[in-house]
Amino acid sequence: MSYHDTTVRVRYAETDQMGVVYHSNHLIWFEIGRVELMRSMGISYKQMESQDDCYIFVAEAHCRYLAPARYDEVLRIRSWIAEAGSRIIKFAYEIARAEDEQLLATGFTKHVVCGKSGKPKALPAKYRAVLVASDGPAAKGKEA
């Protein structure tokens, strides 16, 4: 199982009045991790859309918050393919504070492969071969 790590620094605008990251930002960071994971595998969202009429719509999202993130901390987003089928792709994520590797959040997003019309379709073979090869258990044996 392969994973990809990406880092982000918490911006002031991402925090609430208590100085803690607002919960919805974790989903944005999941997206950053997912896009960079796919890019590291040689897959570009832009190419999928423009060349293959292939979009991956979010059908489900889950985030478990374990500890707060705060302004100016550097976070490590670990992303991997938890499952890949002909029409469904499940990505899993961990967000940890880079300084001490404290786990801050875990989660997953499930995506349905669709054409521009919004109708489900099979994932083209060239993408499925790459994504299925990466399919496997969560990093370090952890469940998302």
C-alpha positions in Angstrom: 0.0 0.0 0.0 1.4 3.4 -0.9 0.5 6.7 0.6 1.5 10.3 -0.1 2.3 13.0 2.4 1.6 16.6 1.9 2.2 19.5 4.3 0.1 22.6 4.9 0.6 25.5 7.4 -2.5 26.6 9.3 -3.5 30.1 8.2 -5.1 32.5 10.6 -8.2 32.6 8.5 -8.7 28.9 9.1 -9.1 29.3 12.9 -12.1 30.3 15.0 -12.2 32.9 17.7 -10.7 30.4 20.2 -7.6 30.0 17.9 -8.6 26.4 16.9 -8.9 25.3 13.3 -12.5 25.4 12.2 -13.8 21.9 11.5 -14.7 22.3 7.8 -11.1 23.0 6.9 -10.2 19.4 7.5 -12.3 18.4 4.4 -10.3 21.0 2.3 -7.1 19.5 3.5 -8.4 16.0 2.6 -8.9 17.4 -0.9 -5.4 18.8 -1.0 -4.1 15.4 0.1 -6.2 13.5 -2.5 -5.2 15.7 -5.4 -1.5 15.5 -4.5 -1.8 11.7 -4.0 -3.3 11.3 -7.5 -0.7 13.7 -9.0 2.1 11.6 -7.4 0.6 8.5 -9.2 0.7 10.3 -12.5 -3.1 11.1 -12.6 -4.3 14.6 -13.1 -7.9 15.6 -12.3 -7.7 18.1 -15.2 -6.7 15.4 -17.6 -9.3 13.0 -16.4 -12.0 15.7 -17.0 -10.8 17.2 -20.3 -9.5 14.0 -22.0 -11.7 11.3 -20.6 -15.0 12.9 -19.5 -14.3 11.4 -16.1 -15.2 13.2 -12.8 -15.0 11.8 -9.3 -17.9 13.2 -7.3 -17.9 13.1 -3.5 -20.7 10.8 -2.4 -19.7 10.5 1.3 -17.3 12.2 3.7 -16.3 11.3 7.2 -13.9 13.0 9.6 -13.0 12.0 13.2 -11.5 14.9 15.1 -8.9 13.7 17.7 -7.1 16.9 18.8 -7.1 20.6 17.8 -4.9 22.2 15.2 -3.9 25.8 15.8 -2.7 28.8 13.8 0.8 28.5 12.2 1.2 24.8 12.9 2.6 22.7 10.0 0.4 19.7 9.4 1.1 16.5 7.6 -1.7 15.2 5.5 -1.3 11.5 4.7 -3.5 10.2 1.9 -4.0 6.7 0.3 -6.4 4.7 -1.7 -8.5 2.6 0.7 -10.6 0.9 -2.0 -10.9 1.2 -5.7 -13.6 -0.4 -7.9 -15.0 0.1 -11.3 -17.2 3.1 -10.2 -16.3 3.8 -6.6 -13.0 5.1 -5.1 -12.5 5.5 -1.4 -9.6 7.7 -0.2 -8.4 7.6 3.4 -6.6 10.3 5.3 -4.6 11.1 8.5 -3.8 14.7 9.6 -1.0 15.0 12.1 1.0 17.9 13.5 4.3 17.7 11.7 6.4 18.8 14.7 5.5 15.9 17.0 3.4 13.6 14.7 0.4 13.9 17.1 -2.6 12.5 15.2 -5.2 15.3 14.9 -7.8 13.8 12.6 -8.6 10.7 10.5 -11.2 10.3 7.8 -12.3 9.1 4.4 -14.1 10.3 1.3 -16.0 8.0 -1.1 -16.3 9.1 -4.7 -18.5 8.0 -7.6 -17.0 8.1 -11.1 -19.3 10.0 -13.4 -19.3 11.7 -16.8 -19.9 15.4 -17.2 -23.7 14.6 -17.3 -23.5 13.4 -13.8 -24.4 9.8 -14.7 -22.2 7.1 -13.2 -19.8 5.4 -15.5 -16.9 2.9 -15.3 -13.5 4.3 -14.4 -11.3 4.1 -17.6 -8.9 1.2 -17.5 -5.8 3.4 -17.6 -6.8 5.0 -14.3 -8.2 1.9 -12.7 -4.9 0.0 -13.3 -3.0 2.6 -11.3 -5.6 3.1 -8.5 -6.3 -0.6 -8.0 -2.6 -1.3 -7.8 -2.5 1.1 -4.9 -5.6 -0.3 -3.1 -4.8 -1.8 0.2 -5.0 -1.6 4.0 -4.5 1.8 5.8 -1.0 3.1 6.4 0.8 1.6 9.4 -2.2 -0.8 9.9 -4.5 2.1 11.0 -8.2 2.2 10.0 -9.5 5.5 8.7 
